[in-house]
Amino acid sequence: MYADYAFYSGTYAGTAVSESDFPALARDASNFIDRITFGRLKTGTPVTEDVQLATCAVIDRMHAARQSGALEVNVAVKTENNDGFSQTFAAPGDVRAELQADYTDAAAAYLLYTGLMDRSVST
């Protein structure tokens, strides 16, 4: 895991996640960071403070998604009309894609200029 609770609550100043909920979220966020950095951190690239901050930002977004129930439902309301009560639902794939984009945006705030998210391969 790329961040511990002491870093989350101290340096990052996170308050949304409890210490008991932190380990599972940190594991999932670290796996997500590995995905968007193409596994570079597992192959020797140093874990910097930017990586830790990005992990914490993703933890907060994952926690918010869990709190909103976005992860427990198969569909989400896409549009709603109160007058005639009509609803349009988003497909599960759309919900997942929106969550992934949200997590990526959170991490990119810290990782964008580090080269870790660059798709190029160095030799």
C-alpha positions as CSV (number, residue, x, y, z in Angstrom):
1,M,0.0,0.0,0.0
2,Y,1.3,3.4,-0.9
3,A,-0.1,5.4,2.0
4,D,-0.8,4.6,5.6
5,Y,-3.4,6.1,8.0
6,A,-0.8,8.3,9.6
7,F,0.1,9.9,6.2
8,Y,-3.6,10.1,5.3
9,S,-4.7,11.9,8.5
10,G,-1.5,13.9,8.9
11,T,0.2,15.0,5.7
12,Y,-2.9,14.7,3.5
13,A,-5.1,15.9,6.3
14,G,-7.9,13.5,5.4
15,T,-10.8,13.2,7.7
16,A,-13.5,11.3,5.7
17,V,-12.2,7.8,6.3
18,S,-12.0,6.1,9.7
19,E,-8.9,4.2,10.7
20,S,-10.8,1.0,10.7
21,D,-12.1,1.5,7.1
22,F,-8.7,2.7,5.8
23,P,-6.9,-0.6,5.1
24,A,-9.4,-1.9,2.6
25,L,-9.7,1.4,0.8
26,A,-5.9,1.9,0.8
27,R,-5.4,-1.6,-0.8
28,D,-8.0,-0.8,-3.5
29,A,-6.6,2.7,-4.1
30,S,-3.1,1.3,-4.4
31,N,-4.2,-1.2,-6.9
32,F,-5.9,1.5,-8.9
33,I,-2.7,3.6,-8.8
34,D,-0.8,0.6,-10.1
35,R,-3.2,0.3,-13.0
36,I,-2.9,4.0,-14.0
37,T,0.9,4.0,-13.6
38,F,1.2,0.8,-15.6
39,G,2.8,-1.1,-12.7
40,R,5.9,1.1,-12.6
41,L,5.8,1.4,-8.8
42,K,6.0,-2.4,-8.5
43,T,9.0,-2.6,-10.7
44,G,11.3,-0.2,-8.8
45,T,10.1,3.3,-9.4
46,P,10.3,5.1,-6.0
47,V,7.1,5.8,-4.1
48,T,7.2,9.6,-3.7
49,E,5.0,11.9,-1.7
50,D,3.1,12.6,-4.9
51,V,2.2,8.9,-5.1
52,Q,1.1,8.9,-1.5
53,L,-1.1,12.0,-2.0
54,A,-2.6,10.5,-5.2
55,T,-3.4,7.4,-3.2
56,C,-5.1,9.4,-0.5
57,A,-7.1,11.4,-3.0
58,V,-8.3,8.1,-4.6
59,I,-9.2,6.7,-1.1
60,D,-11.4,9.7,-0.5
61,R,-13.2,9.3,-3.9
62,M,-13.6,5.6,-3.3
63,H,-15.0,6.2,0.1
64,A,-17.5,8.8,-1.3
65,A,-18.6,6.3,-3.9
66,R,-19.2,3.7,-1.3
67,Q,-21.1,6.2,0.9
68,S,-23.3,7.2,-2.0
69,G,-24.2,3.6,-2.8
70,A,-22.8,3.9,-6.3
71,L,-20.9,0.6,-5.9
72,E,-23.8,-1.4,-4.6
73,V,-26.3,-0.8,-7.3
74,N,-26.2,-2.2,-10.8
75,V,-27.7,1.0,-12.3
76,A,-27.9,4.6,-11.4
77,V,-30.5,7.3,-12.1
78,K,-29.2,9.2,-15.1
79,T,-32.1,11.7,-15.5
80,E,-35.2,12.3,-13.5
81,N,-38.4,14.4,-14.1
82,N,-40.4,15.1,-11.1
83,D,-43.5,16.5,-12.8
84,G,-44.5,13.4,-14.6
85,F,-42.1,11.1,-12.6
86,S,-40.0,9.6,-15.3
87,Q,-36.5,8.3,-14.7
88,T,-33.7,7.3,-17.1
89,F,-31.1,4.8,-15.8
90,A,-27.4,4.7,-16.7
91,A,-26.0,1.3,-17.7
92,P,-23.7,-0.4,-15.1
93,G,-20.8,0.1,-17.5
94,D,-21.4,3.8,-17.6
95,V,-21.4,4.0,-13.8
96,R,-18.1,2.1,-13.6
97,A,-16.6,4.3,-16.3
98,E,-17.6,7.4,-14.5
99,L,-16.2,6.1,-11.2
100,Q,-12.9,5.2,-12.9
101,A,-12.7,8.6,-14.5
102,D,-13.4,10.2,-11.2
103,Y,-10.6,8.2,-9.5
104,T,-8.2,9.0,-12.4
105,D,-8.9,12.7,-12.1
106,A,-8.2,12.6,-8.3
107,A,-4.9,10.8,-8.9
108,A,-3.9,12.9,-11.9
109,A,-3.9,16.1,-9.8
110,Y,-0.7,14.7,-8.1
111,L,0.7,12.3,-10.8
112,L,0.1,14.1,-14.1
113,Y,3.6,15.7,-14.4
114,T,5.6,12.8,-12.7
115,G,5.7,10.7,-15.9
116,L,4.1,7.8,-14.0
117,M,0.9,8.1,-16.0
118,D,2.7,8.3,-19.4
119,R,1.9,5.5,-21.7
120,S,5.3,5.5,-23.4
121,V,7.8,2.8,-22.6
122,S,11.4,3.7,-21.8
123,T,14.2,1.4,-22.8
